[in-house]
Amino acid sequence: KYLKKMASTCAFGVASVSVERSAALQGEVQVRKPWLCSQKPISNSAFFGRAVSAASLSVKRQFDFSRQDNFCVAGASSVAEPPVATPKKTSGSGGEFFDYVIVGGGAAGCVLASRLSEDPSAKVLLLEAGPPKGAFYIDLPAGFPFVFRSPFDWAYEGEEEPAVNNRRIYLPRGKLLGGSHAISLMIYQRGDDKDYVQWEKLGAKGWGPEEVKKYYMKAERNQRGSSKFHGSSGPLSVVDAYTAPVTKLFLEAAADVGLPVNKDFNNNWNQVGFGAFQVTQNNGKRETAASSYLKEARERPNLTVRTGATVEKLIVEGNRVLGATYTFEGRTANVYSNREVVMAAGAITTPHILMLSGIGPGDQLSRLGVDVAADVPGVGQNFQDHSTVLFGYECSKPVSLSSKTPFNPLNLANYLLFKEGPLRTNVCEAGGYWKSNPDLESPDIQIRFAPLRADKSDPYSSFAGYSKGQQNFLSGRPTPPGFTVQVVNIRPKSTGSISLRSSNPADRPAIRTGFLSNAEDVESLKRGMGLVRKIVGADVMQDCIKEELCPGAGFDWSDDAALERYIRSSVHTANAIVGTCKMGASSDNLAVVDPSTLKVWGVEGLRVADSSIMPKIVGGQTGAPTMMIAEKASDMLKAAAATGASSAPSMAM
């Protein structure tokens, strides 16, 4: 009865909007189906049939990779753009003027644009290379497998490196408003207090655990309400993750083998234990800094958001940054800042643009013919990321997600009506934190559990099989149920670097991940894999496992050399790149920014406020820490504007 009532009031409206949105995206005439307006009594089966029919049509069209009109192109949106500010211009300047020019519309850039435009007198420009909005599968949490190498992924690749068998590591990075958080697993993690104690020890004074906690709480709107560690009135929606039946079995198995339960990995700075993750979702959809911070801010007349705008370099005069040069709609344009330029393009693009602008290691830049504006050796150094390996299993029971999940009538109805059910999965639904060495202060291993079958040791190949070329999800070829367990090295010792290939902005930077260059990281992963074998060996898991696919049923676990070969041949990224413009004291030769202001050492008119400033990677997903950084940076910029302070610090000699 309740479902029928919902049908008469809103269900068909939801289905109609879904169908019509699909038609609009494909340039078709919007025609409301007569049956959508029917008021005749219908049976439950008819209700589900009609809702599923509409939803299936919409989903299939949205996920059709062969139709180029299914993607939002740069500078275009499926909704009307809000009014933008008309900036003041200076005669003969050859460009527009804004008070703040923010480069990069990812997690940090969207926060900065929102907070800085709260001052109606401040004219703010946000430049983003990608489009304003992604396709249907970006908003749909279960659409995660579709993001890999999609139009919304920069799809970087690292250089060949001996420590990973001369492989080129694939590095997904978001190319749309919201940035990499818009194509991530949505897991909300902060790390623990010792991460920020270490930041201060490394020279980032003012970034200790109590200082950063207030910005986490300011940002957060947690489903569980406010507490000593959680906020409930911030822009970013944080909710409990959906958990599949097999995910619950995995957590039960972890408890059965004696591992502690942790119901909140962000409470009391305590990460140890196993439990379901919290995720950034809102009303069943992916939540990003674009859908939260930027959504309301875009209505402000003093904020201009320009998508499809690729910054090539900064405009530098002497040691002062005046603005930026960017390409937009086939032309090159300049924009100037009355106050400051803020780099928020992420840990790959921020150092790349700085080096193209002559700010970076002077000797390297000179060899490539780049005029050196400021010799800052640390730009591009200190690259850090979470490296990970996996187990893949096939199940003997239908307890996981599979290729049939999106088109199950109950799943579709549950999602369309209530924004609940398997389509709300963030894929990595649960897991835990563990010290592979009891003498460690903080866990070095994160376990991530995904109720999707991986038949290859590289999840980007396995999970892409649910989407690439419309295999599995849309082709009608079913995939067996199964699950994947990732072992993530969350506090790695290995570091890498980013450098220029040439002075041409179109040439991608050379990325060296440094994965497994420190032997301690290999040993941590080995011990983490031993923990997973212990958990999946519990009776509750063995009852549903049909076969181990990776490393494989015949793998010799007594052969330590074989285990190391598996790790080095299959290690991949967990998408947490940070550190390439680290903050630190002026006495640190590799420090790029002043932690008290985030100004670049020795450069005026320029700040960096994104994941690249982290001196050390935190032990958890880095989306939330990046937004925290932008919140704190916004306060710094507002304080500077109030006092008129804009000069850059001097480098210590």
N, C-alpha and C positions, 0 to 999 in steps of 0.2 A: 504493500500500500504506500509505503514511504517513497519507494522508487517511482511508482506511478505518479505520485504527487510532484516529485521532483521533475519528472518528465514533462508534466503539463506547465510547470512554471519556468524551468531554466534549462533542462537537459537538452531539449531540441534547439534552444537558443545557442547553447555552447557548441553543439554539433554544427549548426548553421553557420556560426561565426567561423568555425574551423574550416568548413568547406569553402565559404566565401573568401576567407583569407588566402586559402590555397589558390583559388581562382584568380584573385586580385594579383597575387604574386606572379602568376603566369600570364597576365594580361588578358584574361578572359572576362566576358560579361558576367556580372554578378546576378544570378537568377536564384531566387529563393525557391527551394523545392516545395511543391504543394503539400507533401506529406509532413513537412516540418511544422506547418501551421495547423495541422489537423487537431481538432479538439475531441475527436471520437475516442471512446475508451479503447485501450489496447492491452494486450496481454504482456506479461513480463518478457516472454521470448520475442515478441514483436518489438517491444521497447529496446531491448538489447540489440536486436538485429539492426534496427534503424540507426541507433547511436553508433554502433560499430561500423556500419556501412559508411556513414559520413566520416567517422574518424579515420577509418582505413584509407579512404580516398585521400584525405588530407595528408596523412602520414606518408603514404606511398609517393605522393607528388612532392612533398617536402624533402624526402630523402632521395629523390631521383637525381643522381649525380650526372646523368646525361643531359639534363636540361640546364643550360647556363643561366636561364632566367629565374632559376630557383635560388640564386644567391644574390644578396645585397651587394651591389658594387660600390667601390669607394665613392664617398660623397653622396650616396643615395640611401633612402630609407623607405620602409613600407608605411611610415606614418609621417604626417606633416612635421617639418622642422620648426622648432620654436623661433621666435624672433631673436636676432642677434644684435650685438652692440655695433654701433657705427663708430669706429675709433677715430680719434683726432689724428690729423696728418700734419706733417711739417713740410713746408714747401722745399722741393729739391731733395728730399730725403730718399726718394725712390722706394718707399714702402710705408706700411701702416705703423702706427705707434700704439702700444698697450702698456699698462703699468707692469703687468707680469706676463711673460711668455713662458708657457709650460710645454716642454718637449716630451711627448709621449702620453697617450691616453690610457695607460694600463691601470693597475690597482693603485699605484701611487699618484699618477697624474689626475685621475678622477677625484680622488680625495682632495688633492691640492686645489683643483679648480673649484670644487664645491666650497671648501672652507675659505679660500681667498676671496671668492666672489660674494661672501656674506657681507663684506664691506661694500655698500652700493657705490662708493666713490672710486673703487678700484676697478679698472678695466682689465679684464683677464682674457687671455687667449690660450686655448688648449689645442695643440697640434697633434693629430694622430694619423699615422700612415694607413691604417686599415679602415674598414667601413664602420658606420655607426652601430650596426647591429648584425648579428649572425643569422644563420638559417635556423629553422625549426629545431634541429638537433642540438643547437647550442643551449637553448632555454630548457629543453627536455633533459632532465638529469641522466636518464638511461641512454641518451644519445651520445654519451662520451666516446664510444668506439668510433664514431663517425668523424671526430675532429682531426684525427691523424692525417697529415698531408692534405688537408682540406684547404679551401681558399682562405681559411681563417688561421692558418698555421704557417709561420715563417719557415718551418722545417729545416732548421740549421743542421749541419753535420760537422763533427769535429775532424781534426786531422788524424791520419793514421798514427797509432801509438803502439809501441812495442809491448807495453804492459797489458794491453787488451788484444793481443794477437794481431796487431796492425789493422784493427778494424776502425772504421769511422763511426763514432757514436752519434746516433740520431738524437737531436735535441728539439722537441716541439716547443714553440714559443707563440703566444697569442698575437694575432694580427687583426685586431678590432678593438673598439672601445671596451675597456675592462681588462685587456691584455691577457697575459698567460693565465690569470685566475679565471678567465672566461672559457678556457679550454681545459681546466684542471679537474681533479677529482673532488673538489669542493670541501675537502677535509679542513676543519678549523682547528689549528694547533698553534701554540705559542712557544713551545720549548719549555724549559724549566728555569728556575731562578739562577742556577749556576751558569747558564748561558750568558746572562746579562752581567753577572759578577765578572765573568771572564772578559766581556766587552770592556768593562771599566779597567781591568788589569792590562788590557791591550792598548789603553790610551783613550778609550771612548768615555771620558768623564761626563757624568750627567745622564748616562744611559743604563743605570742600575735597575734591579728588579722592581723596586717600588715606583721609580719614575716612569718606567714603561707600562707598568700595570694600569696606571690611571688613564693612559691613552687607549689601551685595549678595552677598558670598561667604557670609555667615552664612545668608542666606535660601535660597540656591540648592542644588539637587541636580542637577548637570549630568550628562547622559548621557555626556559626553566625559571625565568624571573631574575631579579637582582639579588646579589649576595656580596660577600666580601671580595669575591674574585670575578663576578659577572655583572655586566650592565644590562639594563632592560629598556633603555630609551634611545639608544644610538641608531644610526642609519642602517647598519648591517645586520640582517636577519640570520640568526644562528639557531638551528633546530636539531633534534635527534635524527640520526640517519635511519632510513628504512633498512630492515634486516631480513634477508631471505631465510627460509627454514634451515638450509645448510650452514648459513652464517651462525645461527643460534647453536647448531650442533658443534661448530668449531669452538665457540666460546665455552660451551659445556665441557668439551674435551680439554681445553686449557685448564679449567678448574679441576677436572678429574686428575690431571697429572701434577697438581699441586701449585699451579701458578696463581698469584693473587688476582682478585677482581678489582678493576678500576672503573667506576661509573662516571668519572669526569676527569679527563686528562688535563684539563686546564684549571683545576681547583687545587689550591694549596701548593702549587708548583710541583705537584707529585705526578710523575708520569708512569711509574712502575706499575705493571699489571695489565690485565686484558679486559676489553669491553667494546661496546659499540662506539663509533665515532660520532661527534657532532659535525654538522655540515652547514655550509652557507647556502640555504635555500629559502625561498619565500613563496608561500602559496603553491607549493609543489614545483616551482621552477628554480633554476639555477639563480643564485644571488651573486652579483659582482659589485665592484665599486661603481660601475656604470649604472646598474639597475637600482642601486641604493643611493649613494652619494650624489651622483650626477643627475639622476632622473628629475628631481625637483629643481635642482640648481639651474638646469638648462632653460627654465622659464625666465631667469633673471636677465634683464636687458644689458647688464654690464659683463655678461659672460658670452664669449664666442667659442663655439666648439667646431673646429674645422677638421673634418675627416678626409681621408685620401690625400693628406698633406705629408710628404716625406721630407724630413729635414736632412739636408746634405752636410751642412757645417754651420758653425757659429760665426757671427761677424765679430771679429776681434780687432781692436785698435790699441796698440801698445800691449798693456797687460789687462785691458778691460774688455769684457764682452758687451757688445752693444745690442745684439739681436741674433737673428738666425736667417739662413737662406734655405728655402724649401721649394719643392716642386708640387704643383697643384693643378689638376686639369690640363696637363700638358705644357704648363708654363712654369718658369722659375720666378719666385718672388722673394722679397726681403721683408722682414718684420723687425721692428725695433722695440726695445723695452725702456720705459721711463724709469723703472726701478731695477728689476732683476730678471734674468733668465734662469729658469729652474729646470734642470735635467731630471726627467723621470721616465726615461725610455727603457729602463731595465738593465740587467747586468751584462748583456751582450751589446746592445745598441748604444747605451750611454758612453762607455769607453770608446766605442767605435767612432761616434760623432766627435768626442773630445779630441781624439788623435787626428782625425781629418781636419780639425780646426787648429791644429798646432799645439794642443795641450796634451802632453804626455811625455814618454821617454825621448829626450831630445836627440840622442844618437840614432835611434831607430827612425824617427821622423825625418831627420836630415837625409838619411840614406835613400829615402823614398821621395825626396824632393818636396817635402812638406815644410813650409816656413814655421819655425818653432816660435810660438808665442809665449809659452811657459814650459820649462823643463820640469815635468812632474813625473818622476820615474815609476810611480806606483800605478799609473793608469793602465788598466788591462791586466795587472798582476793579481795574485791572490784569488783566482777563480776557484770556487768551491761548489760542489753539488753532492747530492745524495746518490751514491751508487747502489744498485740493487740486483739481485738474482731471484729466480723463482722456481717454484714447484708447480706442475700442472697435473690435475687428476680428472679422470672420467668417473661419473657416478653411476651406480646401478639402480638408483631411484630418482624420480623427478623432484628433487628437493632444491634444485638451483635454478638460475635463470638460463634460458636457452634461446635459440633463434625463434621459437614460437611465442616467447613472452610478449612482444609488442602487439600481437594480433589475437591474443586470448580475449574473448568478449568480456569476461569479468575484469581482467586487468585494465582494458580500455575504459570500461564504464566507471571503474573505481577511480581512475585517474581523471577522466573528463568531469565527473561529478564532484569528487571529493579531493582531488589532487593527492591521492594516496595510492599505495600499492607498489608493485615491482617497477613500474615506470618511473618511480621517484628514486630508484637506486642511484647512488653515486659511484657504483661499481665496487670500490674498496670500502665496504660497509663497516668493518670492524677490524680489530687487531690488538696490538699491545706493544709495550716497551719493556726491554729486558737488558740487564747488564750481562754481557758475555764473559766478563771478568768481575767477580764480586768486589774487587778492590776499586773499581771505577766509582767516581762521584755521581755520575749520571749514566743513564742507559746509553749504550752505543748502538743498539739494534732496535728497529721498529719492525713489527710484523704487520703486514697488510693482507687482509683476506678479501677475495673477490669471488662471488658466486657465479663466475663465468669460466668455462673450460678453456685452458690454454694448451694447445698441442705443440707449441714451439717454445723454446727457451727465451724468445724475444716476444714480450706481450704486444708490442706494436704491430707485429706480424699476425699474432694469434687473434687479438681483439679486432684488428682491422678486417679480419676474415668475416666478421659479422656485418661488414658494411662495404668493403672495397669491391667495386664492380657489381654491387648488389648481390653478392654471394650470400647465402644464409638468411639474413633478416628478411630480404625481399624476394629472393629467387624461389622460395618455396622449398629449398633443400634444407632439411632439418639438421641441426647440430645436436649431439648428445648432451645431456646435462653434465655438469662438472664444476670444478672450482680451481682457483689459482691462489697460491700463497707466495707473497713477496717477502724477501728478507732484505731490509733496507739498512745500509750503513749510515746512520743519521748524524754521527759526529766524526766524519772522516779526517784522517791525517793527511791525505793526498791533496795537492793543490795543482792548478793548471794556470793557463794564461790566455789572453786574447791580444792579437796584434794585427796590424794592417798588412794587407797583401800589396796594396798600392795606394796612391793618393786619389784614386777614382772612387767616389762614393758608391757607385754601382757594384763594386767588387766587395763581396762578403768578407768579413774578417776571418783570420785564421784562428780557430779555436782549438786549444789543447786542453782537454778535460783533466788530464793528470790522473784519471781513474786508476786505482790500484798501484800507483807508483810508489806508495809506501806499503811495505809488506804487512804492517799491522792491520790494514784494512782488509786484506785477504783473510787473515786469521779471524777477524771479527765475523766476517761473512760465513766462514766455515762453521764457527760455533753457532751462529744463528741458524744455519741449515740443520744442524744437529737438533736444535730446539724444535724446529718444525716437524722433523721426523718423530720426535717424542710425542708431540701433540696429535698428529694424524695417526699415530700408532694406538691411540686410545680406542677402546671398544666402540664407543659411540660413532667414531669416524670410520672405523674399519667396516662397520655394518653398511655403510653407504658407498664405499669406494669400490669401483670395478677394476681400475687400472691406474698405475702411475705412469704418466706420459712424459714428464720432465722431472728430473734427469732421465728417468726410465726404470722400468721394473728390473732390468738386468744390471743396473748400475752397481759397481763394487764400492760400497761405502767404507771398506777397510783400506782402500787405496787412496792415500792422502794426495798423491801426485795427480791422480785422476780427478779428484774433487777440485783441486786448484785449477786444472785445465778447464773443467766445466765452468768455474767462476770466471776465469779470464776470457773464455770464449763466448760467454753469454751475458756478462755484466752490462747493464743499461742504466739510463738515467731515471730518477724518480722526480724529475722536473722541479728542482729547488735551487736554481743557479743564483749565486750571490757573490759579493766580495770584491768585485773588480775595480772599485773606486773607494777603497775602504777609508773609514774615518779613523783618525789617530792623532797623536801629538805631533807638533811640528818637528820634533827631534827624530821622528820615525821617517826614514827616507822613503818608505813605500806608502806612507799615509797620503791620501789625496784630498780629503776634506777635514776641516776643523770641526770636531764633534760638538762644540758649543754653538756653532752657527750653521754648519753644513756648507759653508763657503769653501770653494776650492783654494787650497793654499797658494798664495802668490798671484791670484787672479781676482779682479774686481768684477762685480756685477753678475756673478755666476754662483749658483748653488746646485748641489746634487742631493736628491731626496728620493731614493728608491732602494731596491734590494742590493744594489752595487756597493752601498756604503757599509754593509755589515762587515766588521773586522773578522768575525768567525761565524760560520753557519750555525743556525740554531737547530736543536734536535727535534724537528717537526716540520710540517709543511710551512712554506715561507710566505704564503699569501697574506695571512693575518699580520705577521711581523712587518711586511712591507707597508700595509695600511697604517699600522702603528707609527712607523717612521714618518709617513706623510702627515699624519695628525700632529705629531710633535714638530715637524718642519713648518707646518702652517702657523703654529703659534710663534715660532721663531721669526717668520717673515712678517707676521702682524706686529710683533713687538718692535722689529726693526723699522717698519713703516711708521709706527707711532712716535719713535724717537728720531727718525730721520737717519738712522745708521745704515750705511750701505757699503762702507769701505771693506775691502778684503784684508784678511790677516797677512802678515809678512812671514815668509819662510825663515826658519832658524838656520843659521849657517854653522 
